[in-house]
Amino acid sequence: MAANARPIYLKLRDLIAAAIIDGTYPEGSMLPSVRVFAGAQGANPLTVAKAYQQFQLDGLVEVHRGVGMFVAPGAAERLRASERALFLTEEWPQVHARMVQLGIDPAELVATT
């Protein structure tokens, strides 16, 4: 599925996942409330709630009733592993095919970083 065709709640989920992986929301920290995150992203709070619910179902956040959602222990590493697997199975084959098509040697990429 093209990135533009992805449902909004999955795009929001990706933003939150990236923030957990990069340490913006470390383990044990509280995620922004649904309303706050919706406002910051210009999204419908129900859409944000759906994204948050997916994290809850996946065991990546812990809900403290009346307080908020907190990043669960091990969430960053679990997300990193799943994102790595997704990259290798879905994104990398397309990138590699494009590199072959354009005649880009992987050594060129390493030399430019």
C-alpha positions, 0 to 999 in steps of 0.5 A, spaced: 500 500 500 502 506 498 504 511 503 499 516 501 493 511 501 495 509 508 489 510 513 491 516 518 491 513 524 496 508 521 500 515 519 499 517 526 501 511 529 508 511 525 509 518 528 508 515 535 512 509 534 518 513 531 518 518 537 518 512 542 524 509 538 528 515 538 527 516 545 522 522 545 517 518 549 522 514 553 520 507 557 515 509 563 514 516 560 507 519 559 504 520 552 500 526 550 493 526 551 489 524 545 486 531 545 493 534 545 496 530 540 490 531 536 490 538 536 498 538 535 497 534 528 490 537 526 487 530 527 480 528 529 481 525 537 477 519 535 483 517 530 488 519 535 484 514 540 484 509 534 492 509 534 493 509 541 488 503 542 493 499 537 499 501 541 495 498 547 493 492 544 500 491 542 502 491 549 507 497 547 503 502 552 500 501 559 494 505 561 493 508 568 486 510 569 485 517 570 492 519 569 494 517 562 498 512 557 505 510 559 510 507 554 511 500 557 518 497 558 521 494 552 517 498 547 522 501 544 526 495 542 520 491 540 518 497 536 525 497 533 525 490 531 518 490 528 520 496 524 527 493 522 523 487 519 518 491 516 523 495 512 527 489 510 521 485 507 517 491 504 521 497 503 528 494 502 526 490 496 524 496 493 530 501 494 534 495 492 531 494 485 531 502 484 538 502 486 539 496 481 535 500 476 539 507 476 546 503 477 547 505 484 553 501 487 552 500 495 559 502 496 557 509 493 552 510 498 557 508 504 562 513 501 557 519 502 555 518 509 
